[in-house]
Amino acid sequence: MSATLTSTIVEPVSSLLLNGTTKKPEAEEEPYKYAHLMPVYSKDKYPPLEPFNHVDGGSRALTHTNPRSFLNNANVVELTPNFGSDVRGVNLAELTPDQKDELALEVARRGVVVFRDQMDFIDRGAAFYTEWGRHFGPLHIHPTSGHPEGFPYIHLVYKDANSRFNTEGLTTTVWHSDFSFELQPPGLTTFFLLSQPKSGGDTLYSSQVQNFRTLSPIMQDFLRTLKATHSGFDSLRSTKGGVVRRDPIETIHPVVRRHPVTGEEALYVNKQFTRKIVGMKKEESDGGLTSDDNIDLLLNFLYDHIAKSGDHQARIKWEPMSMVLWDNRVAAHSAISDYGHLKARRHGARITPQAERPIPALASMKMAD
Ligand SMILES: [Fe+2]
């Protein structure tokens, strides 16, 4: 039997097309373009975060003649009247330091902004991502998640056909502000996908400014006087890589914080990390109802308000090469894991600069050292 005949016989049936040509076998598919950004789970340990003096880039932009000049040639579509924008025509990778400050101000004002067609930025790699984030503040290292080899400051999310999806609950929605339990939680935050399913995995955002503004004046006055405990302990109970690189902490923050640049007041509680209103008695907090998780009645009301207020929400659909920037001080968000059955890869990177310790909306409120 000749070599030519043999090769014809062993051609996999699955690769034969009706017109007699062949398609590429699976094993010969293109190598994954972002393989160098696959997550690794280092066993490094990190000390507690150090306090620092935060100067917000957005405050520098307030003195610019036109603080929105970086959008001069852009097409900006408002996702809702009060919250969220969708921008085309800006290359984030080419922004000057002044324009980055303008970007910080714009995102503080709009809460969340998606920038489309950002392949230039995304293809520059992890060292560039790190440099980008440092313009806005010291970068937070995620205590448990994977990161690109050698770049611990870049938090990666990763799921593919072999990943397990939690389908036990009614929904995968978990509203939160990233790391609100830190003493100086994140401000301007950048996230983008390197690979994604053909649909699904959208991200929900909610305006905590609007969520606060729509409450009655008497409720606003009451909330301004309150503090709440935020805890990182629960979120570290189950970790994908089995690594906890920095010990969790619990921190008390004002329930209503003031943005250092816009001056706007925002609700600052979230179901994932906020645990208790400081100083409330049990009867006041659980209202006489049984409470499995000891979450305050008042907190439950606020969580419900955040979750149900569709008029303060925006939903980001992930076109390829999109980057989303949001201000964690004024926007809550939730991932949506609705794509498990697609058996597709979803690979994303987050750059997470820390900002100031939350400023109480009530100027006379004292926070312990
Ligand atoms: Fe998040």
Residues whose N, C-alpha, C, O or C-beta is under 5 A from the ligand:
A	BS01	LIG	D178
